Amino acid sequence: MGSVAKNKFAEISNDESVKFKMLFWNAEDESYIMKLSIKESPENWTVILDPAEFALKKTIGEEYINLPHTNEIIKAKVVNLFVKPGSNSEPGKYFVTIKAEPELSQRETGNINVIPARILKFEIDFKGFDILGSKNINEEQKNTIEFFENGLEYNGESVKISNSGNEEKKTDKKYFYFIIIFLVVIISIIIYKKQ
């Protein structure tokens, strides 16, 4: 049995997920069932193996592998690992570890050549909040940005919202427009009477 992960590292933010692709192959003529399990994953993260169990035979698979020691080209089974961070995850490096074990028959386990389990480890660099435009932020950071965008004062612990300043600006605009319209009407009347 052979296995390889096409990629073992990903960088993601909130509301993003990552797909890792693994290939498994069997250079032997006999087939066996392969079972994959999640050995380690971050708490509250969604981790899905597709498929988690499959037949491994050199004539079954979606991709091809060239075995360098024999120059034989055999089929490899593709397994996808989908990972999505939990909603309250802090930025940092996280790991997902997959264990791949063949399910051997009684006849095969009596043989000395028992196939060992494979361990595949994947690293995810979770960025979380990106102040330069990512939509992926935690609630406190979201509130901070909204306050700054709305011209409100935010000191990290409490929020000072002064609606009177905003209302005064709106009122000032209304008076300005009223005065302009009034002046246009007065000037029009004066011009009309002079004619």
N, C-alpha and C positions, 0 to 999 in steps of 0.2 A: 504494500500500500504506500502511496505517496500523497503528499498534500503540499499546497503552497497557497499563501494569501497574496492576491495581486496587489493589494495595498494594506498596510497595517497602521497607517496614521491618517487622521483627519482633523481639520480645524473647523469648528462650527460655532454658531451662536444660538440664542434662544429661538424657539419655533422652527429650527432647522433640524433635519435628521441626516444621517449618513448611511450609505450602503457600502459595505465591504464585500468583496467578491473572493471566494475561496474555490480552489480546484482540488478535487480528490480523484485519484486514479488507482487502478489495480493492474499490475503487469502480469499477474498470474492468470491461468486459464479458468480457475474456479472463481465463482462469485461469492460474495458474502454481504450481509446487511451491515450498513454503517449507521451508527447512532451518534448524534451530536447533542451535547448538552451545554448549558451555560454554567460554567464553573465559578465565574466571578463577574459581577456587574455592579455599577453604582446604584445606591438605593433610590427608589422611585423613578428609575429610568426605564424606558420601554426597549426591550431587546428581543428581537424575533429572528429565528433561524428558519430559512426556507430553502429546501426541506430540512427537517431535523432527522429524518430517517430515510435511507434509500439503499437500493441495491448497487453494489460496486463491482463492476465487471469491465474488462478492457474493451468490450464492444458497445458499452452503453455510456452516453455522455453527450454534452452539448459543444464541448471544445476539444481540441486535440493537443496532445503533449508529445514532444519528441524526446524520448529517453536517450540521453547522451551516451550511456554506457553500452547500449545495444543498437542505437540508431533506429529503434522501432518507434513508430508513431501509433499512439493509442488514444482512445477517447478518454476525456476527463469529465467528471460530473461537476457542474457548477452549483455552489451553495452560496446563497446571499445572506448576509448578516445585516439587519437593519437596527440602527441605534438612534434613539431620540432622548434628549436630556429631560429630566424631570422639571416641572415648572418652577420649583424653588431652588434649583441648583446654583451653587456659587461658581464663579469662574475658576478654572484650574485644569489640571491634567487628570484624566480619568482613564480607567482600563476596563476592558471587557475580555475575559478569557473563555475560550471555547475548548471543550474536550471532545475529541472524536475517537470513538472506540468501535472496533468491528465486533459484531455479534457472531461468534463462531459456534459451529455445531459441536456436539460431543466428540465426533470423530476428529475434528480439527484441533480441539484442545488437547487431545492425547498426543499430538505431534509436538516435537520439540520447538518447531518454528511458530510459536504463538506470536501474533502480531501485536506490538505494543500500542497503547493509546497515544494519540497525538494531542499536543497542547498548542493552541494558536492564541497569541495575545495581541490585542488591538489597543492602540492609544488614541484617545480623543482629547484634543486641546479645546476645551470649552471656553469661549471668549465671553459669553454672557452679554453684557451691555457694551455697545460701541457708541461713544458719544458723537461720532462723526456721521451719524445718519442711520444707524441700525435701528430697526423697529423692535429689536430684541433687548428689552430692558426690564429691570425689576420695578416694582410699584413705586418705591421711594424715588428712584432715578426718574421715572416717568413724571411724577409730580414736580420734581425739581425743574425739569425741562419745560413743562407746561407753565410753571410760574415765571420762569425767565422769558419765555416767548410772549406771555401776556403782560410783561412789565411789572410783575408782582415781586415783592421782596420775600426771600426764602433764606432762613439762617440755619437750616439743617435739622432743627428740632421743632420749630413752630413756624407758622406762616402768618405774615401780617398782610391782610388784604384790605386795601383802602379803596372802596368803591366810589367814595366822594370825588376823588381825583378824576376817575374815568367819567363820572356823571358830569363833572364840571366841564370837561373837554367836549362832551356831547352837547351840553347846553350852550357853550361858547360857539360851537359850529352853527347851532340853530339860530342864535342871535345874529351871527355874522351874515348868514344867508337872508334872514329877515331884513336886516339893514340894507344889504345890497339890493334886494327886490324893491324895498321902499324907496331907495335913492333913484333907481331906474324909473319907477313910476313918477316920482316928483320931477325928475329931469324931463321925462316925456310930456308931462302936463305943461311945464314951463315952455318947452319948445313948441307945443301945440298952440298955446295962447299967444306967442309972439307972431305967429303967422297970421 
